[in-house]
Amino acid sequence: MNSKRNVYLDMKTLEEAKKILFDRFGSLATPVETLDVVESKGRVLAKPAVAAISSPNFHAAAMDGIAVDAKLTFGAGEDAPVTLVPGETAYWVNTGHALPRGTNAVIMIEHLNIIDDKTVEIEAPVFPWQHVRKMGEDIVATKLLFPRGHRITAYSLGALLSGGIFRVDVYQKPKVLIIPTGSELKQWQDIEINAMKPGDVVESNSSVLGGLCEDHGACFDCHPMLRDNLDTIIKAVETAAEQDYDMICIIGGSSAGSEDYAKPVISSLGEIFVHGVTMMPGKPVMFGKVSGKPVFGIPGYPVSAIVAFEQFAGPLLLNMQKLPQKEISALPVSPSRKIASKLGQEEFVRVKIGSVDGKLMSSQLPRGAGSITTITEADGIIRIPAHVEGISENETIQAQLFKTPGRH
């Protein structure tokens, strides 16, 4: 058994570690692929989207009624109605129909006096192009619809299709391999609830990180769970690095214990850039390079794993696809009681938020990095900087929101 412990010799601040990450991997970009527009929602354009056709590509009726040449209606009034003959001087149209040749306006059906099958009267004139959607009103052929780097939304799909763009060049989704490790772990499919023994732990982190990969625009595969064996984990990472994965995440084994193998795995195959970040939870996070690809050692405690992923792996996945970093909503809150904090460690404190006499107050949830419910029950987090010893009661501080307070 390897009894050597992975002591944190050179921990970095969160800002330092992020800078190292993007200095090393910020230029990585996924390849470009061509997709049908209808399959491209959420993807990022690798080339500008230029309209191939106008929309509408003909003069179209904007109302139900009759299409006319507007000058034939000039002078019409209640005392001097103008008579029109459908099929000769006027033409029945429905909304969206192309205007018949020689017409340039539509009279709404409710403004017509229908005398008989062959005669209608109007008591007010129309002006040219009234109630008409002119050719190119929305989109003109050759118009730039979206620049490179635009993230395609549901609304974008309509504009692209209307502009005659049916296939687009987009950045591929990054592909992540998640490798759960730990001899104590049990896969949920193999568990019989009544047969669980002390020490058995349900492996859930791979599902959580897989979901976070998807939230950051990536796809993922989960490797079969591995026991704490250095050679086995090395082989899994080495094989993955030779395949088409853009990122590898080893879950567990990033701490300083004697059976924490992420560091020797990465260093034996490549290079470690950061091991240990001055943040809580998530301090043991590490990352390095194997065959030019980023490999993360993600802490095994659930909350630590989430914080580590969202601070490092997630932002890098967005950057690979040219996606903007996520915008975080925040609200000013006041702690209901003092929140203590260690100097030198940036802390992510999970809180509940509620309104008391019109003032938003926060209450601290347990800080245990192994308690996943402190994330699911939290409305947000308060980030306490490393140079601050705590937050005083009723002091105002920004809380980053997970959800609208009070909603579940």
N, C-alpha and C positions, 0 to 999 in steps of 0.2 A: 504493500500500500504506500502511496505517496503521502508522506506526512509533512511535506514542506508547505508552509503557509504563504499566501500571496499578500504580503503586507503592502498597504497603500503608501508608497514612498514619495509620490509626487502628485498629490491631488490638485485638480484644477478648479477654479471657480466655474460657475455655469457659463459665464460670458467667455472665459478663456477656452473652455472645452468646445463651445459652439464655433468659435473662431477657428480652432484647429480642425474641427469637422469639415467646415465649408472651405477652408484653405486646401484641405486634402481632396475633398470629393465634390466641391461646388461646381466643377466643370463637367461632371458626369451628366449625361442626358440619354434618355432611352431612344432607341431607333424610331424612325418614322414609318407608319403604316397607313394604308389607304382603306377607308371604311365607307360603307353606305351611310349616307347622312342619317338615316333613321336609326342607326346603331351607334351614333357618335355622341349622344348626350353625356355631358360630364368630361369629355375629352378636350384636349387643347390643340388648336390649329397650329400645324407646323409650317403652313404657307397661307398667304392671304386668301380670302374667299371673295372672288370677283363675280358679280352677277352675269350669267350667260344670256338671260332674257329679261325683258321688262315685265313688271307686274303692276296693273294688268297689262297684257300685251295686245290689248285692243281697247277702244272706247266702250265702256260698259255702262249699262243702265244702273243707277243707284237706287231706283225706286220702281215699284210696279206702276204701270200706266201706259202712256203712248209716247213714242219718240217722234219728234217733229223737227223741222227746220225752224229755229226760233223766230226768224223774221216773219214767218207766216202768222205769228200770234200777236205781232205788234199792233196796238190800237184796240185790242180786246178789252171790253169792260162790261159792267152789268147792263148798261143801256145799249151796248153795241157788241153783243156776243159774236165770236168768230166760229164759223162752222168748219169742221174738219171731217175728212172722209177716210176712215181706216182702210189701209191698203193702197191709198193714193197719196193723200197729203199727211197721213199719220200712220203709225204702225204700233200694234200692241207689243209690249215688251214686259218681261218680268225682271226683277232685280238680278243683276249679274249677266243678263243677255248682252251680246254685242249690239251696238247701235246699227241700225240699217243704214246703207249708203245714203248720203244726202241729208242725214239728220244730225243734230248737235245739241239736243235738249230733250228732257223727259218731263211730261206733265203727269203729276201724281193722279192715280185713278180716282181719289176722293175729290179732286178738283174738276172732274169732268161731269158734264150733263149729257147723259147718254139718251139721245133722242130715239134712235132705232138701231137695227143691226148695221146700218150703213152711214149713220150720222152721229157725231158728237159735237157738243158746243163747249166753248170755254169763255169765261167771263173775266179773265186776267191774262196778261201776256207772261211769257217766260223769257229769260235772257239766255244767250248762248252758253252752253255747258252746264246749265242748271240741272241738278240731280243726275249728273254724269260723273263717273270715275274715268278720268282721262288716261290714255295709255301712258304708262310710266309714272302714274301718280304716286305709287308707293316705292317702286324700284325701277331704276333705269338700267338697261343692259350696260355693262362695263363699270357699273358703280361698285366701289369697294364696300362690301357688306361688313366684313370683320377682318381685322388685321391678324397677322401671325401672333400667336400668344393668347388669342381670345379663347376663353373656356365656353364650350357650347352648352347652352341652356335649353330648356324646353321651348322657350320663345325663339331661340336661334334656329331651331329646326324648321320652324315655319318660314322664317326669312330665307334660309338657304334653299329650301324646296321651291318657294315662290320665285326665287331668282334663278331657277334652273340649275342649281348646284346639287347634284345627286350623290356625289362621292367627294370625300374630303381627305386631305393628308393630315394626320394627327400623330402626336407622340404616343408610343406604345405605353401601356400600363407597366410600371415596374413589377418585376416578379420577385417575391420574397420567399425564402425558405425559413420556416420556423422549426427549430430543433429543441424540443423539451427534454431536459435531462434531470435525473434525480432517482436514486434507488428507492426512495420512499414513495414515489408517485405511482398512482394507479389510474388507468384510463377508465372513463366512466362506463364504457361499454363492457368492461370486465368486472365491474363491481357488483357484488350482492350486498345490499345494505346491511343485512343481519350478520354477514360474515366478516365485516370490516374489523380490523385489529388496531390496537393503539399503534400509532406510527404511520398508518396508511393515510395518504393524502390524495384527494381527488385532483387530477391534473386539469386545471381550468385556464391557465395562462395562455396556452396556445390558441384557444378559442377567442380569448379577449384580444390578443395581439393580432390575430387574423382579422377580426372585426375592425380593429384600428387601421390595419393595412388598407382595407376597403374604404374606410372613412377618408383615407389620404390618397385615394385614387389608384391603389395598387391591387394586384392579385397575389395570392399566396398559396403555398403548399405546406402541409404539416408533415414533418418527418416522423416516423414511428418513434415512440418515446425511448430514450436511451438511459441505461443505468450509468452510475458514476464510474466510468472506465475511460482512462485517458486515451488509450489506443483506439477504442471504438468511436469516441467523439472526434478525434483527429481524422479518422477515416471518413466520417460522415461529412465533415466540413471540407475536407480535401476534395471529395467527390462532388459536392455541391458547387464548389468554386470552379470546377471544370465544366459545369453545365451552364444553362442559360439563365441562371438567377442573377438578379442585379444587386441583391442584398441578402445577407444571412444573419439571422438572429438566434443566438444560443440562449435559451432560457435556463436560468439557474447556473450555479458554478462561477459567478462573477465576484463573489465575496472573498474573504480572506481565510476561509477555512481550508483544512487539509484535503478535502475532497471537492474543492472548487476548481474546476479544470478549464474554465474558459480562457484564462490568461495563458497557461502553457499551450493550449490548443492553438490560439491565434499566433503566439510568438514563435511556435515551432513551424508554422506554415507560412508566416508572413511577418508582420510588424505591428506592435501595439503603439497606439498614439496617446491614448488616455486611459488610465485606470483609476477611477475614483474621482468624484465631483463633489464639491462642497455644497451639497443640497440634501435635504431630508423631506420626504423619503427619496430613495434612488441613488444614494451615495455610491454603491458598488459598481455602477454602470461603467462599462469599458467599451472601447471600439478600436479597431485596427484595420489592417488591410491584408487580404489574402488573394493572390492572383489579380491584384488591381481592384478587387471588390470590397466594399465596406462590410465588415463583420462586427456585430455587436454582441457583447456579453450583457444580457439583460438580467437584473436581479430576480430572484425567485419569489419574493414576497409580492402579492398581487398589486398592491398600491405602488410599490417601488417600480414594478414592471411597467405599469401604466405611465407613471411620471417620466421614467427614463425614455420610454418609447416616444411620448408626446413632445419631449424636449429635444430629442436628437433624431431618432429614426424617422419619425413622421415628417418633420420639416425637410429632411433630406429627400424623402420620397416625393414630396411636392415639388421640390426644386428640380428633380430629375425630369419631371414632366412639364417644366416651365409654368407650374401652377403658382399662384400667389400664396403666401403664407396665410394661415387662417386668421381671420379677424376675431378678436376676443371681446365680448361685451363685458362691461364692468359697471358696478354701481358703488357709490360711496356708502359705507356702513360703519357702524360703531360697535365694537365688541361689548357684549353685556358684562363681561368681566375681563380682567387683565389676561393677555396671552403671553406667557413666558417663552423665550427663545434663546438658543445658544449663539453666542458670538462666533463668527466664522463659518456659520452654516446658513445658507438660504433655505428657509422652511416653507413648505406648501401645506398650509393648515386648512383642512376641510371644515366648512361651516354650514350651518343652517341660517337662513335669513328670514326675518319677519318684521312687520311694521308695529311699532309701539308708539302710540300717541303721534302718529304721522312721521316717525323717524325710523329709518331702517336699522335694525339691530342684528348682530350676528352672534351665534352661539357655537362654540367650538365643539367638534365631534372628536371622538378618540383618535389619537395620532398613530395607532398601531399600523405598521406597513403591511401587516398580514390580514387586515380587516377590510375586505372588499366592500362591505356595506357602508363603510365611511365614505366611499365614492358614490354608491348608488343612492344614499340618503342625503348627500350634500347638495345644496343649492349652488355652491361655488367654493372657491378657495381664496384665502388671503395669503399673499406671498410676503413673507417677512425677510427683508434684506439681511445679508450676512453681517453687516456692520451694526445691526440693531439688536438690542437685548430683549425686546418684547414690544408689545403694543398695549398701551394703557387703556383702562376702561373708559369708554365713551370717546376715545380718540377716533377721529375720522380717517378711514383708510379704504382704498379701492379693493373690492372683492370681484374677482373674475368669475363670471357666471357659467355654470353648467346648464342651467335651465331657469325658467321663470320661477322665482321663489314661490313656494306653496303648491306648485304643480308636480305631479308624479308620473 
